[in-house]
Amino acid sequence: MADKSIGLDIGLTNIKAVSLTRQKEGFFLNSAFSMPTPPRGMLSESSLDQENVAQAIKKVVANLKSNNRSVNIALNDNEIYTKIIDMPVLSDKELSLAIHWEAEQNIPVPLSDITLVWSVLKRPPKDSNEKMLVLLVGAPTAIINKYQKIISYAGLNLSSVETEILAVVRALTYSPLPPTIILSIRAISTSLAIVKDNILVFTYSIQTGGNAISRAIASDFGLTKAESDEYKKAYGISREGVGKTIGKSTELILNSIAVEVKKAIAFYAQKYKDDSLIQQILLSGGTARLPGIDLFFAENLGIETALANPWKILANQVVPQEIIYSSSDFTIAVGLAMRDI
């Protein structure tokens, strides 16, 4: 069976890779692998640090045992500018002429410093009263160049670059979803997306994530960063014992995320007045596995909340238990691997 596509998620704390093949009934998981990201990782501009990341990437992809040397990657949502805009229904040619004016209004940096891409998410008939939805993405060219250099150091080919939240949405909308909020809680940021009719209609990046939770625990308990990470994973923010105390330590951070979610819900309710309300929240990313975090959002937002499971895309296949346990960690890598196929 030939490998078709590799998704490579270069996270701040872990590098994950997934190889998929398309089948009639769904997708087949050829292999998946994860390992810690070297210290400083993609945040560093040092050539030595970047070489270390490249070697880690090379090892991760080698463990897939794939004959494919091309990878799809995602840029961190807090490093780029993403906006979904309403526009009159235009042809592709008309849109290409209008899009730079829209970008100047919505992206707060000179367009000469970024690589600009756009995609039509929804194009209603011209005679309808609806507007079309256009996804506008501006990525600093310097950041793209850095990723290209590191992928080259790893001896791989860069097939495509997109945003993390687009990969997450692709992985989780393979089957139809009701109106849904997706929260992808990463190390230093949280990406929020609203999906309606399986179409991304709103996205936003919140500048806090799992590392802020770890720092709060470390400060309150007098722990090192490594120790607080272990406490976080073991006890979470459950209502009993240590988890209850940790929950109080992290309450301010989680409440700040919940406030942003409430703003997004209000925006959705205002824009889609006659449509159904948000029916569920899906949590993705490593922090999503904290015991009790789903209950926190369900109780504070009054919406059913569950852990995202990107492996629902797979056909009838027995997946190793350790991969199932880490399902939400692999959402971005799965979505990237789905891109080509």
C-alpha positions as CSV (number, residue, x, y, z in Angstrom):
1,M,0.0,0.0,0.0
2,A,1.6,3.3,-1.1
3,D,1.7,6.2,1.3
4,K,-0.3,9.1,0.0
5,S,0.1,12.1,2.4
6,I,2.1,13.1,5.5
7,G,0.9,15.7,7.9
8,L,3.6,17.3,10.1
9,D,2.7,19.3,13.2
10,I,5.7,21.1,14.5
11,G,4.5,22.1,18.0
12,L,6.3,24.1,20.7
13,T,6.4,21.0,23.0
14,N,6.0,18.1,20.6
15,I,6.4,17.2,16.9
16,K,3.7,14.9,15.5
17,A,3.5,13.2,12.1
18,V,0.7,11.2,10.5
19,S,0.7,9.2,7.3
20,L,-2.7,8.5,5.7
21,T,-4.0,6.6,2.7
22,R,-7.5,7.2,1.2
23,Q,-9.9,4.3,1.0
24,K,-13.5,4.0,-0.2
25,E,-14.8,3.8,3.3
26,G,-12.7,6.6,4.8
27,F,-9.0,6.9,5.5
28,F,-6.4,4.3,6.5
29,L,-3.8,5.2,9.1
30,N,-0.4,4.0,7.9
31,S,1.5,5.3,10.9
32,A,1.7,8.1,13.5
33,F,4.6,9.2,15.6
34,S,5.3,11.9,18.2
35,M,8.4,13.1,20.1
36,P,9.3,16.1,22.2
37,T,10.4,19.3,20.3
38,P,14.0,20.3,21.1
39,P,14.3,23.2,23.6
40,R,13.6,26.7,22.1
41,G,12.3,24.9,19.0
42,M,10.7,27.1,16.4
43,L,10.8,30.2,18.6
44,S,14.6,30.4,18.1
45,E,16.4,32.2,15.3
46,S,19.6,30.3,16.1
47,S,20.9,28.1,13.3
48,L,22.0,25.5,15.8
49,D,18.5,25.4,17.4
50,Q,16.9,25.2,13.9
51,E,19.3,22.3,13.0
52,N,18.2,20.5,16.2
53,V,14.5,20.9,15.2
54,A,15.3,19.7,11.7
55,Q,17.0,16.5,13.1
56,A,14.0,15.9,15.3
57,I,11.6,16.3,12.3
58,K,13.8,13.9,10.3
59,K,13.6,11.3,13.1
60,V,9.8,11.7,13.4
61,V,9.2,11.2,9.7
62,A,11.6,8.3,9.6
63,N,9.6,6.6,12.2
64,L,6.6,6.7,9.9
65,K,8.4,4.3,7.6
66,S,7.0,6.1,4.7
67,N,8.4,6.3,1.2
68,N,7.0,9.8,0.8
69,R,9.4,12.7,1.4
70,S,6.9,15.5,1.0
71,V,5.1,17.0,4.0
72,N,2.2,19.4,4.7
73,I,2.8,21.7,7.7
74,A,0.9,24.4,9.6
75,L,1.9,27.8,10.9
76,N,1.0,28.7,14.5
77,D,-2.2,30.7,14.4
78,N,-0.8,33.5,16.6
79,E,2.0,34.1,14.1
80,I,-0.3,34.9,11.2
81,Y,-3.3,37.0,10.3
82,T,-6.5,35.2,9.6
83,K,-9.8,36.8,8.8
84,I,-13.1,35.6,7.4
85,I,-14.8,38.4,5.5
86,D,-18.2,38.9,3.9
87,M,-18.1,40.1,0.3
88,P,-20.6,40.5,-2.5
89,V,-20.8,37.5,-4.8
90,L,-17.9,37.8,-7.2
91,S,-16.3,35.7,-9.8
92,D,-12.7,34.5,-9.2
93,K,-11.4,37.2,-11.5
94,E,-13.3,39.9,-9.8
95,L,-12.2,38.6,-6.4
96,S,-8.6,38.6,-7.3
97,L,-8.8,42.3,-8.1
98,A,-10.7,43.2,-4.9
99,I,-8.9,41.0,-2.4
100,H,-5.8,43.3,-1.9
101,W,-8.0,46.2,-0.9
102,E,-9.8,43.9,1.6
103,A,-6.4,42.7,2.9
104,E,-5.2,46.3,3.4
105,Q,-8.3,46.9,5.6
106,N,-8.0,43.7,7.6
107,I,-4.3,43.0,8.0
108,P,-2.4,45.5,10.2
109,V,1.0,45.1,8.6
110,P,2.4,46.1,5.2
111,L,1.3,43.6,2.5
112,S,4.9,43.7,1.2
113,D,6.0,41.8,4.4
114,I,3.5,38.9,4.1
115,T,2.5,36.1,1.8
116,L,-1.2,36.6,1.1
117,V,-3.6,33.8,0.2
118,W,-7.3,33.6,0.1
119,S,-10.0,31.0,-0.4
120,V,-13.8,31.1,-1.1
121,L,-15.5,29.3,1.8
122,K,-19.0,29.8,0.5
123,R,-20.2,31.3,-2.8
124,P,-24.1,31.6,-3.0
125,P,-25.9,32.1,-6.3
126,K,-25.5,35.7,-7.6
127,D,-29.3,36.3,-7.5
128,S,-29.4,35.4,-3.8
129,N,-29.3,38.0,-1.0
130,E,-26.5,36.2,0.7
131,K,-22.9,37.3,0.7
132,M,-20.0,35.0,0.0
133,L,-17.5,34.1,2.7
134,V,-13.8,34.5,1.9
135,L,-11.0,33.3,4.1
136,L,-8.1,35.7,4.0
137,V,-4.7,34.6,5.4
138,G,-1.5,36.7,5.6
139,A,1.6,34.9,6.7
140,P,4.9,36.8,7.4
141,T,7.2,35.8,4.6
142,A,10.2,35.6,7.0
143,I,8.3,32.9,9.0
144,I,7.5,30.9,5.9
145,N,11.2,31.1,4.8
146,K,12.3,29.8,8.3
147,Y,10.0,26.8,8.0
148,Q,11.1,26.1,4.5
149,K,14.8,26.2,5.6
150,I,14.2,23.8,8.5
151,I,12.2,21.3,6.3
152,S,15.1,21.4,3.8
153,Y,17.6,20.8,6.6
154,A,15.5,17.7,7.5
155,G,15.9,16.4,3.9
156,L,12.2,16.7,3.2
157,N,10.1,18.6,0.6
158,L,7.5,21.1,1.7
159,S,4.3,20.3,-0.1
160,S,2.0,22.9,1.5
161,V,1.7,25.4,4.3
162,E,-1.6,26.4,6.0
163,T,-2.9,27.5,9.4
164,E,-3.3,25.2,12.3
165,I,-7.0,25.9,12.7
166,L,-7.7,25.0,9.0
167,A,-6.1,21.6,9.6
168,V,-8.1,21.1,12.8
169,V,-11.4,22.0,11.0
170,R,-10.6,19.7,8.1
171,A,-10.0,16.8,10.5
172,L,-13.2,17.3,12.5
173,T,-15.6,18.1,9.7
174,Y,-15.1,15.0,7.6
175,S,-18.5,13.9,9.0
176,P,-21.3,16.5,9.2
177,L,-21.3,18.6,12.4
178,P,-24.1,20.7,14.0
179,P,-23.1,24.3,14.6
180,T,-19.9,23.8,16.6
181,I,-17.2,25.7,18.4
182,I,-13.8,24.2,18.1
183,L,-11.2,25.1,20.7
184,S,-7.6,24.1,19.8
185,I,-5.6,24.7,23.0
186,R,-1.9,24.7,22.2
187,A,1.1,25.6,24.4
188,I,1.1,29.4,24.0
189,S,-2.2,30.1,22.3
190,T,-5.7,28.9,21.8
191,S,-7.4,28.9,18.4
192,L,-11.2,29.3,18.3
193,A,-13.3,28.4,15.3
194,I,-17.0,28.3,14.6
195,V,-18.3,25.8,12.1
196,K,-21.7,26.1,10.5
197,D,-22.9,23.6,7.9
198,N,-19.4,22.2,8.0
199,I,-18.0,25.6,6.8
200,L,-15.7,27.7,8.8
201,V,-17.5,31.0,9.5
202,F,-15.4,32.6,12.3
203,T,-11.9,32.1,13.6
204,Y,-9.9,33.9,16.3
205,S,-6.6,33.3,18.2
206,I,-6.5,33.8,22.0
207,Q,-3.1,34.6,23.4
208,T,-3.0,32.1,26.2
209,G,-2.7,28.3,26.3
210,G,-1.3,25.3,28.2
211,N,1.9,26.9,29.2
212,A,0.0,29.6,31.1
213,I,-1.8,26.9,33.0
214,S,1.5,25.2,33.9
215,R,3.0,28.5,35.1
216,A,0.0,29.2,37.3
217,I,0.3,25.7,38.9
218,A,4.1,26.1,39.3
219,S,3.7,29.4,41.0
220,D,1.0,28.3,43.5
221,F,2.5,25.0,44.4
222,G,6.2,26.0,44.3
223,L,6.9,23.5,41.5
224,T,9.3,23.5,38.5
225,K,7.8,23.8,35.0
226,A,8.3,20.0,34.4
227,E,6.7,19.1,37.7
228,S,3.7,21.4,37.1
229,D,3.2,19.8,33.7
230,E,3.0,16.4,35.4
231,Y,0.6,17.6,38.0
232,K,-1.6,19.1,35.3
233,K,-1.7,15.9,33.3
234,A,-2.3,13.7,36.4
235,Y,-4.9,15.7,38.3
236,G,-6.3,18.2,35.8
237,I,-8.9,20.5,37.2
238,S,-11.3,17.9,38.6
239,R,-13.4,18.7,41.6
240,E,-11.7,16.5,44.1
241,G,-8.4,16.4,46.0
242,V,-5.4,18.0,44.2
243,G,-7.4,18.6,41.1
244,K,-9.8,20.9,43.0
245,T,-6.8,23.0,44.2
246,I,-5.3,23.1,40.7
247,G,-8.6,24.2,39.4
248,K,-8.6,27.2,41.6
249,S,-5.0,28.0,40.5
250,T,-6.0,27.9,36.8
251,E,-9.4,29.5,37.1
252,L,-8.3,32.9,36.0
253,I,-6.7,31.5,32.8
254,L,-9.6,29.2,31.9
255,N,-12.1,32.0,32.6
256,S,-10.2,34.3,30.2
257,I,-10.7,31.7,27.4
258,A,-14.3,31.2,28.4
259,V,-14.9,34.9,28.1
260,E,-13.6,34.9,24.5
261,V,-15.8,31.9,23.7
262,K,-18.8,33.8,25.0
263,K,-18.0,36.8,22.7
264,A,-17.8,34.4,19.8
265,I,-21.1,32.9,20.7
266,A,-22.7,36.4,20.9
267,F,-21.2,37.2,17.4
268,Y,-22.6,34.0,15.9
269,A,-26.1,34.6,17.5
270,Q,-26.1,38.2,16.1
271,K,-25.1,37.2,12.6
272,Y,-27.2,34.1,12.2
273,K,-30.3,35.2,14.1
274,D,-32.7,32.8,12.4
275,D,-30.5,29.7,12.5
276,S,-29.8,27.1,15.1
277,L,-27.6,27.9,18.1
278,I,-24.2,26.5,18.8
279,Q,-24.8,22.9,19.9
280,Q,-21.4,21.7,21.0
281,I,-17.8,22.5,21.8
282,L,-15.0,20.3,20.7
283,L,-11.6,20.5,22.5
284,S,-8.4,19.8,20.7
285,G,-4.7,19.9,21.5
286,G,-2.7,18.4,24.4
287,T,-4.3,20.6,27.1
288,A,-7.8,19.3,26.0
289,R,-6.9,16.0,27.8
290,L,-6.7,17.7,31.3
291,P,-9.2,15.8,33.5
292,G,-12.2,18.1,34.2
293,I,-11.5,20.7,31.5
294,D,-14.5,19.5,29.4
295,L,-16.8,19.9,32.5
296,F,-15.4,23.3,33.2
297,F,-16.4,24.7,29.7
298,A,-19.7,22.8,29.7
299,E,-20.7,24.3,33.1
300,N,-19.4,27.8,32.4
301,L,-20.8,28.1,28.8
302,G,-23.9,25.9,29.1
303,I,-23.0,23.9,26.0
304,E,-22.2,20.2,25.7
305,T,-18.4,19.9,25.5
306,A,-16.3,16.9,24.3
307,L,-12.8,15.9,23.4
308,A,-12.1,16.0,19.7
309,N,-11.4,12.7,18.0
310,P,-9.8,13.0,14.6
311,W,-9.6,9.2,14.2
312,K,-13.3,9.2,13.3
313,I,-12.1,9.6,9.8
314,L,-10.6,6.1,9.7
315,A,-12.3,3.1,8.1
316,N,-12.7,0.0,10.1
317,Q,-9.2,-0.2,11.6
318,V,-7.7,-1.2,15.0
319,V,-5.6,1.7,16.2
320,P,-3.0,1.3,19.0
321,Q,-4.4,2.4,22.4
322,E,-1.6,4.9,23.1
323,I,-2.6,6.7,19.9
324,I,-6.3,6.6,20.8
325,Y,-5.5,8.1,24.2
326,S,-3.6,11.0,22.5
327,S,-6.2,11.5,19.9
328,S,-6.7,15.3,20.4
329,D,-2.9,15.8,20.2
330,F,-2.9,14.5,16.6
331,T,-5.8,16.6,15.2
332,I,-3.6,19.1,13.3
333,A,-1.3,16.4,11.9
334,V,-4.4,14.4,10.8
335,G,-5.9,17.4,9.1
336,L,-2.7,18.2,7.3
337,A,-2.4,14.6,6.1
338,M,-5.9,14.8,4.7
339,R,-5.1,17.9,2.7
340,D,-3.7,16.1,-0.4
341,I,-6.2,13.2,-0.5
